[in-house]
Amino acid sequence: MESCTQITNQLMLKEIEKRVSKNIVSSPLSINAVLNMLVAGLTGDSLKQMLGFLGSKNVDEINSKSRQVMAMLRGGDGPVFTMVNGAWADQHFPLVPKYKEEVLKGIFKCEANNVDFQTKANQVVDEINSWADAASRGLIKNILQRGSVPIDTTLIFANGLYFKGTWENKFDPARTKERKFYLLNGDNVSVPFMSDITEKYYYGAFDGFKVDENGTEASAYAQLRGGGAPPLSGCRFVADHPFVFMIREERSDTESGNMSYKVPISDVERAVVHEAHALALAMRNEGSSSS
């Protein structure tokens, strides 16, 4: 999964560099699912290279882990979390029946179809978009644009994650306040904020807070102090870059008081959906025939 996390980070950074003004959610689990479907149909040197990249011993190990993940996503209580997979193979390079039935459908619950990329590429795009629309429950309308799939494409794998959660303790709509929200360019806009002033939070002031970055890792070190006393303890946090972290002190001799907690309102009641990564793979001869 570490290699898939690296791919996800690279995709995120590329999107950030485009400076597109939209929310981005990227999932290593999606990348892993697509690559696992691919690897299960490879042979020869291609298989060896992909097994090394994924850090797996053999295809059986990959299939076993994939079964566990798919079983976990299908059941259980709590927030809704589902995964759907799709595969579209050019009719001139049909999927091997055993691979299609036992692996794609049997393990990954994957919708697998033979299509005509050479003369009906745009129709295939429409079909994939319809799949994405259904998989995301109407939240993703166009995962691909017409003209974006070359006529020499032989196989497309796609994965979609859908998850939805609701607040355990919902904010009171009556406490909604209009406040300034500051944009990255320094401008500000007036937006509705959810506000909570009923809770009591413990807080403390401390010195020695430091954040430094080295390569692709980042770390934070906090020197906790209370009431002017000598340093009480140290906390160290290490995370992949880019990162977000929050420090919360346990109650000791820190001050307490009422503190207003404000969060910009967003569409969290619906779902945050990972826009499924569709990987167009121009697999020829060895790759496509074994898939």
Number of C-alpha atoms within 10 A of each C-alpha: 14 12 14 19 17 13 17 20 18 12 13 16 13 11 14 13 9 8 9 9 8 8 6 13 12 19 19 16 18 24 23 21 25 22 18 20 25 22 24 21 23 20 14 10 10 13 18 15 12 18 20 11 13 17 13 13 11 15 15 11 10 20 18 11 13 19 15 11 16 17 13 12 13 11 11 10 6 9 10 15 17 17 22 23 25 24 23 24 23 22 15 14 19 19 24 13 11 13 16 20 15 12 19 24 16 13 20 23 17 21 16 18 14 17 21 18 23 16 11 11 21 20 14 20 20 17 14 22 18 17 23 27 16 14 21 24 13 11 17 19 17 16 18 16 11 12 10 11 17 13 15 15 19 25 26 21 23 25 24 26 21 19 15 15 14 13 8 6 6 8 12 10 10 8 13 18 15 13 15 14 15 12 9 6 6 7 9 12 10 11 15 17 20 21 19 16 12 10 10 13 14 16 19 17 11 14 11 11 10 10 11 9 11 8 7 9 13 16 17 16 15 17 16 19 19 17 11 8 9 10 13 10 9 10 11 9 13 13 13 14 14 11 10 7 9 5 9 8 11 10 12 11 13 14 13 12 10 12 14 12 14 15 12 15 12 10 7 11 10 12 16 18 19 19 22 25 17 21 15 16 16 13 18 14 9 14 21 22 16 20 25
